[in-house]
């Protein structure tokens, strides 16, 4: 049985079912932070983004053990998708490789950082790394850091 086959837990990640832009969410930019499990790095990035005035969420790229797995609904909701590492970006592109429209949106919205998986949630060094890398990418107008 394929991990995305009909009847599996992961099958639903390819379906869209939500209104992505509505008045109840406000007008703040919507950023999605993606790490492996969605437990440490991406929630820290999302919390930092919220403190800076963004509407932010977090999730994980590993479909088998992420607390909240990356899904079509989250991809379509986000205006910017911040992948915490190139591996998380790679996992996302592999998961959605047969869904061209979703793969297009991932690539179009992607910001790929280079933050290693060695930090606890809300670690001060992790916060500093997010600020440094996101500020650098904004300053040079780039999309990715490898």
C-alpha positions in Angstrom: 0.0 0.0 0.0 1.3 3.4 -1.0 1.7 6.0 1.8 -0.8 8.3 -0.1 -3.2 5.6 -1.3 -7.0 6.0 -0.8 -7.9 5.2 2.7 -4.5 6.3 4.2 -4.1 9.1 6.7 -1.9 11.0 4.2 -4.4 10.9 1.3 -6.2 14.1 2.4 -3.1 16.3 2.0 -3.7 16.7 -1.8 -7.2 18.0 -1.4 -8.2 21.6 -1.0 -11.3 22.5 1.0 -10.8 25.9 2.7 -11.3 29.5 1.9 -7.8 30.9 1.9 -8.3 34.6 2.1 -11.3 35.8 4.2 -12.0 38.8 6.3 -11.8 36.9 9.5 -8.0 36.3 9.0 -7.3 40.0 8.7 -4.9 41.5 6.1 -1.5 40.6 7.5 0.7 38.7 5.2 0.3 34.9 5.6 3.6 33.0 6.1 3.9 29.2 6.5 7.0 27.8 8.2 8.0 24.3 7.4 10.5 22.1 9.2 10.6 18.3 9.5 8.1 17.5 12.2 6.6 20.9 12.8 7.5 20.8 16.5 10.6 22.9 17.1 12.1 25.1 14.3 9.0 26.0 12.3 6.8 26.8 15.4 9.6 29.1 16.6 9.7 30.8 13.2 6.0 31.2 13.2 5.9 32.6 16.7 8.6 35.1 15.8 6.7 36.1 12.6 3.5 36.7 14.6 5.4 39.0 17.0 6.5 40.9 13.9 2.9 41.4 12.7 2.5 38.5 10.2 -0.2 35.9 10.2 1.9 32.7 10.5 1.4 29.0 10.8 3.8 26.0 11.0 3.8 22.5 9.8 6.2 19.6 9.0 7.5 18.2 5.7 7.6 14.6 6.8 4.2 13.3 6.1 4.6 10.2 8.3 5.4 11.9 11.6 4.7 15.6 11.4 2.3 16.9 14.0 0.6 19.0 11.2 1.8 17.8 7.8 2.2 20.1 4.8 -0.9 20.0 2.8 -2.7 21.5 -0.2 -4.7 23.7 2.1 -1.7 25.1 3.8 0.2 25.6 0.5 -2.8 27.5 -0.9 -3.3 29.5 2.3 0.3 30.8 2.4 1.6 33.8 0.6 5.1 32.8 1.5 6.4 29.3 2.5 9.5 29.4 4.6 11.3 26.1 4.4 13.7 25.9 7.4 16.2 23.9 5.4 16.8 22.7 1.8 15.9 19.2 3.0 12.4 20.3 4.0 12.0 22.0 0.6 13.2 18.8 -1.1 10.7 16.6 1.0 7.9 18.9 0.0 8.7 18.8 -3.7 9.0 15.0 -3.6 5.7 14.7 -1.8 3.9 17.0 -4.3 5.9 16.0 -7.4 2.8 14.5 -9.2 0.6 17.5 -8.4 1.9 20.2 -10.8 -0.4 23.0 -9.6 0.7 22.5 -6.0 4.4 22.1 -7.0 4.1 25.4 -8.9 2.8 27.2 -5.8 5.4 25.7 -3.6 8.2 26.9 -5.9 6.6 30.3 -6.4 6.2 31.0 -2.7 9.3 29.3 -1.4 11.9 30.9 0.8 14.5 28.3 1.7 16.7 28.9 4.8 19.7 26.9 6.1 18.9 26.3 9.7 20.1 23.0 11.1 17.9 20.7 13.2 19.8 21.2 16.5 17.7 23.7 18.4 14.9 23.4 20.9 11.7 25.4 20.6 12.1 29.1 21.1 15.8 28.8 21.6 17.5 32.3 21.5 20.1 31.1 19.0 17.4 29.8 16.7 15.5 33.1 16.9 18.6 35.0 16.0 19.3 32.6 13.1 15.7 33.1 11.7 16.1 36.9 12.0 19.5 36.9 10.4 18.6 34.7 7.4 15.2 36.2 6.7 16.6 39.7 6.9 19.5 38.8 4.6 17.2 37.3 2.0 14.9 40.3 2.1 17.9 42.7 1.8 19.3 41.0 -1.3 15.9 40.3 -2.8 16.7 36.6 -3.1 14.5 33.5 -2.6 16.8 30.9 -1.2 19.9 30.3 1.0 21.8 27.1 0.5 
